[in-house]
Amino acid sequence: MKKALIPVAIVLSLFLSLPAANAATDLPESHPFYEEIDYLMEKGVIESYPDGTVQPDAFVTRAEAAVMFGRLKGLSSTKRATAFRDVPAEHFASGSIAEAAKAGYILGFPDGTFRPDEPVNRGDLAVMIERFFGLNFIFHFGYKDVAEKAYFHDAVCRLAASSISYGYSDNTFRPHLQATRGEFSALLARALEPEFKNDVKIGRSYQRDKTKTYTYRHEDGQLAVDRFVSVPAVIGPGTEFVWETRIGDAAYPELEYENDELFANGFPYSEQSFYLAYPVQVGKKFTASDHSPGPDFNTITGVGETVETEYKTFTNAVEVTTQDGGKYYMVEGFALVKWIEADGTVSNELIDVE
């Protein structure tokens, strides 16, 4: 599958599917969300309309979202009475809406309506995705247009922590913008498949490829193997994707966080270690952790540095000097590749990527 570097998506259809995704008459391979839609069609989540279209650029409605969620969970779509006064039993999506509401994936409005034909905005879509996938991990991204008191604030931040959506390059999420079927498709595909999560990144990202395995050698000779896998959620039922480090028989979950201000990682629901501050500039100082007890600073001391690792020699590394005189090296697409303590001991080094 090829990828597109854009925020969100999904298409759904309410009728019989065509034999293959490329049979959709309005879905050229050049469409930004072609791969995501194709993936979901293969899984039977998206089906074409009778005229052979999937209408990827049309707005997705609340009823259509309920149908999509129902297909993913295998919920019954048999028409029936619902708890919403504007969704009669004869409505095409009544069964899906009733089942999704019963499961708690979608909610109605205080006036007893569901508003099935109303387009879904991006803020509401974030809440639906958070609830549907049971997202727990959170990273306060600091969007310019997402107030901390907004009902969708935590959901939007959880999408960022889960590499489902970082929003737009101007540090906005545009929560009131109506979502297209293609955008809805991208969100669903990214929640389901790590390969699509690789598309969720800022420009010149230091995040690692979530489809690869990274092996490091520690100071004591032990090997640490990092893979991006689905693990039981820390809070509540379900599973979530994290970087899992295995050292011998022990396994440790870890998350990578990135926005326009920094690159960090840390254990879920714990402190974050700040490895790089943006924009990358020699002389830039930044705190080493969000839980530093005092003035604990790292300083960017080199850009475009050459650093040798057992895996390969990098010529585009950023050198960071810690307060105690140690140095570590960050590379775009690889994150941390080497750490040298103040006494010259190599405490962490990348030795393989596959």
Secondary structure, 3 states (H helix, E strand, C coil): CCCCCCCCCCCCCCCCCCCCHHHCCCCCCCCCCHHHHHHHHHCCCCCCCCCCCCCCCCECEHHHHHHHHHHHHCCCCCCCCCCCCCCCCCCCCHHHHHHHHHHCCCCCCCCCCCCCCCECEHHHHHHHHHHHHCCCCCCCCCCCCCCCCCCCHHHHHHHHHCCCCCCCCCCCCCCCCECEHHHHHHHHHHHHCHHHHCCCCCCCCCCCCCCCCEEEEECCCCEEEEEEEEEECCCCCCEEEEEEEEECCEEEEEEEEECCCEEEEECCCCCEEEEEECCCCCCCEEECECCCCCCCEEEEEEEEEEEECCCCEEEEEEEEECCCCCEEEEECCCEEEEEECCCCCEEEEEEEEC
